[in-house]
Amino acid sequence: MIAEGLLNKQIAYDLGVSEATVKAHMTAIMRKLGVSNRTQVALLANHLALERDVLPGHDAHTSS
């Protein structure tokens, strides 16, 4: 949802949680990833997703 450019408020509505909950999770995610903004989270998430798709034996059509 971050990579799609959704705001915390939009994510909260879509997930049925409070905006404060989304903000708390985003803060924790950014801390864990060592980044300082949402753009960096989105870029890193896309990079990790691409790496996962090219792993040997990974079928992009299954969720594992």
LINQUI-V214022 format. One line per field, one symbol per residue. burial: + if it has 24 or more other ideal C-beta (glycine too) atoms within 12 Angstrom, else -. A space follows every 50 residues. Layout:
burial->???
This chain:
burial->-+-----+--+----------+---+--+--------+--+---+----- --------------
